[in-house]
Amino acid sequence: MSETQAVRRRWLPSQWPADAAGRKNMALLIQLRWIAIAGQLVTILIVQFLMGVRLPLAPMLLVAAVAVLVNAASFAALRPRTDITRAELSVSLLFDVLLLTAQLYLSGGATNPFVSLYLLQVALGVLLLDRASAWGITAVSALCAGLLALDYRPLDLSDRLAGRLFDLHIIGTWICFTMIAVLLVLFITRINRNLQAREAYLASMRQHAAEEEHIVRMGLLASGAAHELGTPLAQLAVVLGDWRRMPEITEHPALVEEVGEMQSAVLRCKAIVTGILLSSGEARGEAPAVTNVRDFIEGIAAEWRRANPGMPLRCDFGPHDYPRIIADPVIRQAVGNLLDNAREAGATYIDLLVGRNSASLNIAVRDNGSGFSQAMLEDFGKPYRSSKGKEGHGLGLFLVVNVVRKLGGSVSASNGADGGALILLRLPLDTVALEEESDSEDDS
């Protein structure tokens, strides 16, 4: 893979994790079916060999074997899946209804107290399926229960149990009620938790979509402003160049120095405009550069020191081996934004700390400024939340959080024990770094 290809592959937009509620609910149905199969086998053995009721063992065990095969196949098919549709959940519940119907047909039909287990399937259908599918499961369950009242294989009771059929029915009804109640509490509680997690995930997606729309609007505004500023800045550069060659200026060293300062300021403004256009993908002939971590961070620090000559900024690198990284301008701007925020918060010195672990490149900005209030920490990363107490501020941190999040990383904020603020950026190495093993492959 070429270096350019590696850069492009690493900077593909991050994807949202798939909604796994359907998969989790299917896993619960598979667990419930294992419990049902085990319960059927235990019940068959107890009724046949302890109670003396003669059951059609071969057909009932065959039905249980079919359930085992289907459940094993369902489990194997579920493992590589990331999501399950409601149609698949409907088929699974319908199979459970038919499985229960077959066992009830062979063991007394509607006279079997375990016919109430249909209600468990209906309850699961209401929770997991859409309205039409839930009504479908209800209709099939009611139809099967009605057919079992008309046609079934009667129980072959021994003479000892023939006169105690009502007592056996009462005991069976109690066992069935207890079983349904326990299963409803166990499984519906877990299903509700899965559904709540899905709703929280969808709410988070809606929030992220709203924030990204906000970023897009600001990006369009910044890009438009950058285009508009390009022409007057170019005119200023030409005018200042002409001034510097004029005899009226060259004869006065003080004026020459002031014109030089103005030219430096114009160049700085043009660099900022170029950075805005580059970040929005509008700069031509530019691409994220490949460099090492130390050069990248020290370059950011040097550029920031030139723009803020009176503010001490110290860089501290942890004792690690750092990979080559993709020096994308959005990371440069995010770090620069944090440095600007620290200066505006009243800091008299700023530390830029760099380290890494096996999964991420960590960049922290620490200062001795005013720090964050508790309310600011709770709303960290939301737009227009600022510790500076000025209306309209707070977009800088909002943009930093969203830029890092789009790269698959995270941002956290805290206050130091001795005051000041600490903001930590965690950038995943599989996003920002070139493959570390590529060098060893080239050597081989």
C-alpha positions as CSV (number, residue, x, y, z in Angstrom):
1,M,0.0,0.0,0.0
2,S,1.4,3.4,-1.0
3,E,1.8,6.2,1.5
4,T,-1.0,8.2,-0.2
5,Q,-3.3,5.3,-0.1
6,A,-2.6,4.8,3.5
7,V,-3.4,8.4,4.2
8,R,-6.7,8.2,2.4
9,R,-7.7,5.0,4.0
10,R,-6.9,6.3,7.5
11,W,-9.0,9.4,7.0
12,L,-12.2,7.8,5.9
13,P,-15.1,9.1,8.0
14,S,-15.7,7.1,11.2
15,Q,-18.9,5.1,11.2
16,W,-21.5,4.8,13.9
17,P,-21.8,1.5,15.7
18,A,-24.7,-0.6,14.5
19,D,-27.8,-0.7,16.7
20,A,-27.5,-4.1,18.4
21,A,-30.8,-4.2,20.2
22,G,-32.3,-6.7,17.7
23,R,-29.3,-8.9,18.0
24,K,-29.4,-8.9,21.8
25,N,-33.1,-9.7,21.8
26,M,-32.6,-12.6,19.4
27,A,-29.9,-13.9,21.8
28,L,-32.5,-13.7,24.6
29,L,-35.0,-15.6,22.6
30,I,-32.3,-18.3,21.9
31,Q,-31.6,-18.5,25.6
32,L,-35.3,-18.7,26.3
33,R,-35.7,-21.6,23.8
34,W,-32.8,-23.5,25.5
35,I,-34.7,-23.1,28.8
36,A,-37.9,-24.3,27.1
37,I,-36.2,-27.4,25.6
38,A,-34.6,-28.2,29.0
39,G,-38.0,-27.8,30.7
40,Q,-39.7,-29.9,28.2
41,L,-37.2,-32.8,28.6
42,V,-37.4,-32.6,32.4
43,T,-41.2,-32.5,32.4
44,I,-41.4,-35.5,30.0
45,L,-39.1,-37.6,32.1
46,I,-40.9,-36.7,35.3
47,V,-44.4,-37.4,33.9
48,Q,-43.3,-40.6,32.1
49,F,-41.2,-42.3,34.8
50,L,-42.2,-40.8,38.1
51,M,-45.9,-40.0,37.6
52,G,-46.6,-43.1,35.5
53,V,-48.3,-41.2,32.6
54,R,-47.7,-43.0,29.4
55,L,-46.5,-40.4,26.8
56,P,-45.6,-40.8,23.1
57,L,-41.8,-40.5,23.9
58,A,-40.5,-40.9,20.4
59,P,-42.6,-38.0,18.8
60,M,-42.1,-35.7,21.8
61,L,-38.3,-36.3,21.8
62,L,-38.2,-35.8,18.1
63,V,-39.9,-32.4,18.5
64,A,-37.3,-31.5,21.1
65,A,-34.5,-32.6,18.9
66,V,-35.8,-30.4,16.0
67,A,-35.8,-27.5,18.5
68,V,-32.2,-28.2,19.5
69,L,-31.1,-28.3,15.9
70,V,-32.9,-25.1,15.0
71,N,-31.6,-23.3,18.1
72,A,-28.0,-24.4,17.5
73,A,-28.3,-23.2,13.9
74,S,-29.8,-19.9,15.1
75,F,-26.9,-19.4,17.5
76,A,-24.3,-20.1,14.9
77,A,-26.0,-17.7,12.4
78,L,-26.3,-15.0,15.1
79,R,-22.6,-14.8,16.0
80,P,-21.3,-12.9,12.9
81,R,-24.4,-10.7,12.8
82,T,-24.5,-7.1,14.1
83,D,-28.2,-6.6,13.9
84,I,-31.4,-8.6,13.6
85,T,-34.6,-7.4,11.8
86,R,-38.1,-7.6,13.3
87,A,-39.1,-10.0,10.6
88,E,-36.4,-12.5,11.9
89,L,-37.7,-12.0,15.4
90,S,-41.2,-12.7,14.1
91,V,-40.1,-15.9,12.5
92,S,-38.3,-17.0,15.7
93,L,-41.4,-16.4,17.9
94,L,-43.6,-18.1,15.3
95,F,-41.4,-21.2,15.5
96,D,-41.7,-21.2,19.3
97,V,-45.5,-21.1,19.0
98,L,-45.5,-24.0,16.6
99,L,-43.0,-25.9,18.8
100,L,-45.2,-25.5,21.8
101,T,-48.3,-26.5,19.8
102,A,-46.6,-29.8,18.7
103,Q,-45.7,-30.7,22.3
104,L,-49.1,-29.8,23.6
105,Y,-50.9,-31.8,20.8
106,L,-48.9,-34.9,22.0
107,S,-49.7,-34.3,25.7
108,G,-53.4,-33.6,26.1
109,G,-54.0,-30.5,24.0
110,A,-56.1,-27.8,25.6
111,T,-56.5,-30.0,28.7
112,N,-52.8,-29.6,29.4
113,P,-52.3,-26.7,31.9
114,F,-49.2,-25.6,30.1
115,V,-51.4,-24.2,27.3
116,S,-51.1,-20.9,29.1
117,L,-47.5,-20.7,27.9
118,Y,-48.9,-19.1,24.7
119,L,-49.3,-15.9,26.7
120,L,-45.5,-15.7,27.1
121,Q,-45.1,-15.7,23.3
122,V,-47.8,-13.0,23.0
123,A,-46.1,-10.8,25.6
124,L,-42.7,-11.2,23.9
125,G,-44.3,-10.3,20.5
126,V,-45.9,-7.1,21.9
127,L,-42.5,-6.0,23.2
128,L,-40.3,-7.0,20.3
129,L,-42.4,-6.6,17.2
130,D,-44.3,-4.0,15.4
131,R,-48.1,-3.8,15.8
132,A,-49.0,-6.0,12.7
133,S,-46.5,-8.7,13.6
134,A,-47.6,-8.7,17.3
135,W,-51.2,-9.2,16.2
136,G,-50.0,-11.9,13.9
137,I,-48.4,-13.8,16.7
138,T,-51.5,-13.3,18.8
139,A,-53.8,-14.7,16.1
140,V,-51.6,-17.7,15.4
141,S,-51.4,-18.5,19.2
142,A,-55.2,-18.2,19.6
143,L,-55.7,-20.3,16.5
144,C,-53.4,-23.0,17.7
145,A,-55.0,-23.0,21.2
146,G,-58.4,-23.3,19.6
147,L,-57.4,-26.2,17.4
148,L,-55.9,-28.0,20.4
149,A,-59.3,-27.9,22.0
150,L,-60.7,-29.8,19.0
151,D,-58.0,-32.3,18.1
152,Y,-55.2,-33.6,20.3
153,R,-53.8,-36.9,21.7
154,P,-55.4,-37.6,25.1
155,L,-53.1,-38.4,28.1
156,D,-52.9,-42.1,28.9
157,L,-53.3,-42.0,32.7
158,S,-52.7,-44.9,34.9
159,D,-55.6,-46.2,37.1
160,R,-53.9,-44.6,40.1
161,L,-54.1,-41.1,38.5
162,A,-57.4,-41.5,36.6
163,G,-59.5,-40.1,39.5
164,R,-57.1,-37.3,40.3
165,L,-57.1,-35.5,37.0
166,F,-58.5,-32.2,38.5
167,D,-55.8,-32.2,41.2
168,L,-53.1,-32.7,38.6
169,H,-54.6,-29.9,36.5
170,I,-54.5,-27.5,39.5
171,I,-50.9,-28.4,40.3
172,G,-49.9,-28.0,36.6
173,T,-51.6,-24.7,36.4
174,W,-49.7,-23.4,39.4
175,I,-46.4,-24.6,38.0
176,C,-47.2,-23.0,34.6
177,F,-48.2,-19.7,36.3
178,T,-45.0,-19.6,38.3
179,M,-42.9,-20.4,35.3
180,I,-44.5,-17.7,33.2
181,A,-44.1,-15.1,36.0
182,V,-40.4,-15.9,36.5
183,L,-39.6,-15.9,32.8
184,L,-41.5,-12.6,32.3
185,V,-39.5,-10.9,35.1
186,L,-36.2,-12.3,33.9
187,F,-36.5,-11.8,30.2
188,I,-38.8,-8.9,29.8
189,T,-36.6,-6.9,32.2
190,R,-33.6,-7.6,30.0
191,I,-35.5,-6.9,26.8
192,N,-36.7,-3.5,28.3
193,R,-33.0,-2.7,29.1
194,N,-32.1,-3.5,25.5
195,L,-34.9,-1.3,24.1
196,Q,-33.9,1.5,26.5
197,A,-30.3,1.2,25.3
198,R,-31.5,1.5,21.7
199,E,-33.6,4.5,22.5
200,A,-30.6,6.1,24.2
201,Y,-28.5,5.3,21.2
202,L,-31.0,6.8,18.8
203,A,-31.2,10.0,21.0
204,S,-27.5,10.2,20.9
205,M,-27.5,9.9,17.1
206,R,-30.1,12.7,16.9
207,Q,-27.9,14.9,19.1
208,H,-24.8,14.1,17.1
209,A,-26.7,14.9,13.9
210,A,-27.9,18.2,15.3
211,E,-24.3,19.1,16.3
212,E,-22.9,18.1,13.0
213,E,-25.5,20.2,11.2
214,H,-24.3,23.1,13.4
215,I,-20.7,22.4,12.5
216,V,-21.6,22.4,8.8
217,R,-23.3,25.7,9.0
218,M,-20.3,27.2,10.8
219,G,-18.0,25.6,8.3
220,L,-19.9,27.1,5.4
221,L,-19.8,30.5,7.1
222,A,-16.0,30.2,7.8
223,S,-15.3,29.0,4.2
224,G,-17.3,31.9,2.7
225,A,-15.5,34.4,5.0
226,A,-12.2,32.9,4.0
227,H,-13.0,33.3,0.3
228,E,-14.1,36.9,0.8
229,L,-11.0,37.8,2.8
230,G,-8.6,36.3,0.2
231,T,-9.0,39.2,-2.2
232,P,-8.4,42.1,0.2
233,L,-5.5,40.3,1.8
234,A,-3.9,39.9,-1.6
235,Q,-4.4,43.6,-2.3
236,L,-2.9,44.5,1.0
237,A,0.1,42.4,0.3
238,V,0.7,44.1,-3.0
239,V,0.2,47.6,-1.6
240,L,2.6,46.9,1.3
241,G,5.2,45.5,-1.1
242,D,4.9,48.7,-3.1
243,W,5.3,50.8,0.0
244,R,8.4,49.0,1.1
245,R,10.1,50.1,-2.2
246,M,9.0,53.7,-2.0
247,P,11.8,56.3,-1.2
248,E,9.5,58.0,1.3
249,I,9.5,54.7,3.3
250,T,13.0,53.4,2.7
251,E,14.5,56.6,4.0
252,H,12.9,56.0,7.4
253,P,14.0,52.8,9.2
254,A,11.0,53.1,11.6
255,L,8.6,53.1,8.8
256,V,10.4,50.2,7.1
257,E,10.1,48.2,10.3
258,E,6.4,49.0,10.7
259,V,5.7,48.0,7.1
260,G,7.5,44.7,7.7
261,E,5.3,44.1,10.7
262,M,2.2,44.8,8.7
263,Q,3.5,42.4,6.0
264,S,4.0,39.7,8.6
265,A,0.5,40.3,9.9
266,V,-0.9,40.0,6.4
267,L,1.0,36.7,5.8
268,R,-0.3,35.4,9.1
269,C,-3.9,36.2,8.1
270,K,-3.3,34.6,4.7
271,A,-2.0,31.4,6.5
272,I,-5.1,31.3,8.6
273,V,-7.4,31.7,5.6
274,T,-5.5,28.9,3.8
275,G,-5.9,26.7,6.9
276,I,-9.6,27.3,6.9
277,L,-10.0,26.4,3.2
278,L,-7.7,23.4,3.6
279,S,-9.8,22.1,6.5
280,S,-13.0,22.5,4.5
281,G,-11.4,20.6,1.6
282,E,-11.3,23.5,-0.7
283,A,-7.5,24.1,-0.9
284,R,-6.0,22.8,-4.2
285,G,-2.9,20.7,-4.4
286,E,-2.8,20.2,-0.6
287,A,-3.0,16.9,1.4
288,P,-2.4,15.9,5.0
289,A,1.4,15.6,5.4
290,V,3.1,12.6,7.0
291,T,5.5,13.4,9.8
292,N,6.5,12.2,13.2
293,V,4.8,13.1,16.5
294,R,7.6,15.3,17.9
295,D,8.0,17.4,14.8
296,F,4.2,17.8,14.4
297,I,3.7,19.0,18.0
298,E,6.8,21.2,18.1
299,G,5.6,22.8,14.9
300,I,2.3,23.6,16.4
301,A,4.0,25.0,19.5
302,A,6.5,27.1,17.4
303,E,3.7,28.6,15.3
304,W,1.6,29.4,18.4
305,R,4.6,31.0,20.2
306,R,5.1,33.3,17.2
307,A,1.5,34.4,17.4
308,N,1.7,34.8,21.2
309,P,5.2,35.9,22.0
310,G,4.5,36.8,25.7
311,M,3.1,33.5,26.8
312,P,5.4,30.7,28.0
313,L,4.5,27.3,26.3
314,R,6.4,24.2,27.3
315,C,6.3,20.9,25.4
316,D,6.8,17.6,27.3
317,F,7.0,14.3,25.5
318,G,6.6,11.0,27.3
319,P,9.4,8.3,27.0
320,H,7.7,6.4,24.2
321,D,8.4,5.3,20.7
322,Y,6.0,7.3,18.5
323,P,4.8,6.2,15.1
324,R,4.7,8.4,12.0
325,I,1.4,10.2,11.9
326,I,-0.8,12.0,9.4
327,A,-0.4,15.7,10.2
328,D,-3.9,16.7,9.3
329,P,-4.7,20.4,9.7
330,V,-7.8,19.7,11.8
331,I,-5.7,18.3,14.6
332,R,-3.3,21.2,14.3
333,Q,-6.3,23.6,14.6
334,A,-7.8,21.6,17.5
335,V,-4.6,21.8,19.5
336,G,-4.2,25.5,18.6
337,N,-7.7,26.1,19.7
338,L,-7.0,24.6,23.1
339,L,-3.9,26.7,23.5
340,D,-5.9,29.8,22.7
341,N,-8.6,28.9,25.2
342,A,-6.0,28.4,27.9
343,R,-4.5,31.9,27.2
344,E,-7.9,33.5,27.2
345,A,-8.8,31.8,30.5
346,G,-6.0,33.9,32.2
347,A,-3.2,31.3,32.2
348,T,0.4,32.6,32.8
349,Y,1.9,29.4,31.5
350,I,0.8,26.5,29.4
351,D,2.1,22.9,29.2
352,L,1.6,20.8,26.1
353,L,1.9,17.2,27.2
354,V,2.2,14.3,24.7
355,G,2.2,10.5,25.4
356,R,0.8,7.3,24.0
357,N,-0.4,3.8,24.9
358,S,-1.1,0.8,22.8
359,A,-4.3,2.2,21.4
360,S,-4.1,6.0,21.3
361,L,-2.0,9.1,20.9
362,N,-2.7,11.3,23.9
363,I,-2.3,15.1,23.7
364,A,-3.0,17.2,26.8
365,V,-3.1,21.0,27.4
366,R,-2.6,22.0,31.0
367,D,-2.6,25.6,32.3
368,N,-2.8,27.6,35.5
369,G,-5.8,29.6,34.6
370,S,-9.3,29.9,36.1
371,G,-10.2,26.3,35.4
372,F,-13.7,24.9,34.8
373,S,-16.8,25.3,36.9
374,Q,-18.8,22.2,37.8
375,A,-21.6,23.3,35.4
376,M,-19.0,23.7,32.6
377,L,-17.6,20.2,33.2
378,E,-21.0,18.7,33.1
379,D,-21.8,20.5,29.8
380,F,-18.3,20.1,28.4
381,G,-18.2,20.1,24.6
382,K,-21.7,21.6,24.1
383,P,-21.9,24.8,22.0
384,Y,-21.9,28.2,23.7
385,R,-20.8,26.8,27.1
386,S,-17.8,28.9,28.1
387,S,-15.8,29.5,31.3
388,K,-15.0,33.1,30.1
389,G,-18.5,34.4,30.9
390,K,-18.9,36.0,27.5
391,E,-21.9,35.5,25.3
392,G,-21.2,33.7,22.1
393,H,-18.0,32.0,23.4
394,G,-17.6,28.2,23.8
395,L,-17.6,27.2,20.2
396,G,-13.9,26.4,20.3
397,L,-14.2,23.5,22.7
398,F,-17.4,22.4,20.9
399,L,-15.5,22.2,17.6
400,V,-12.5,20.4,19.2
401,V,-14.7,17.8,20.8
402,N,-16.6,17.1,17.5
403,V,-13.4,17.0,15.4
404,V,-11.8,14.5,17.7
405,R,-15.0,12.5,17.9
406,K,-15.2,12.3,14.1
407,L,-11.7,10.8,14.1
408,G,-12.9,8.1,16.5
409,G,-11.2,9.7,19.6
410,S,-12.4,11.4,22.7
411,V,-11.9,14.6,24.7
412,S,-12.0,14.9,28.5
413,A,-11.7,17.9,30.8
414,S,-10.8,18.3,34.5
415,N,-9.4,20.7,36.9
416,G,-5.9,20.4,38.4
417,A,-5.4,19.8,42.1
418,D,-3.6,23.2,42.3
419,G,-6.0,25.0,40.0
420,G,-6.1,25.5,36.3
421,A,-7.6,23.2,33.6
422,L,-6.4,20.0,31.9
423,I,-7.9,18.9,28.6
424,L,-6.9,15.5,27.2
425,L,-7.3,14.5,23.6
426,R,-7.2,10.8,22.8
427,L,-6.6,10.1,19.2
428,P,-6.8,6.4,18.1
429,L,-3.5,5.2,16.5
430,D,-5.4,3.2,13.9
431,T,-6.7,6.5,12.6
432,V,-3.9,9.0,13.0
433,A,-0.8,6.7,12.6
434,L,0.6,5.0,9.6
435,E,0.9,1.3,10.0
436,E,3.8,0.7,12.3
437,E,4.6,-2.7,10.9
438,S,5.1,-1.3,7.4
439,D,8.7,-0.4,8.1
440,S,9.5,-3.9,9.3
441,E,7.9,-5.3,6.2
442,D,10.0,-3.0,4.0
443,D,13.2,-4.2,5.8
444,S,12.3,-7.8,5.2
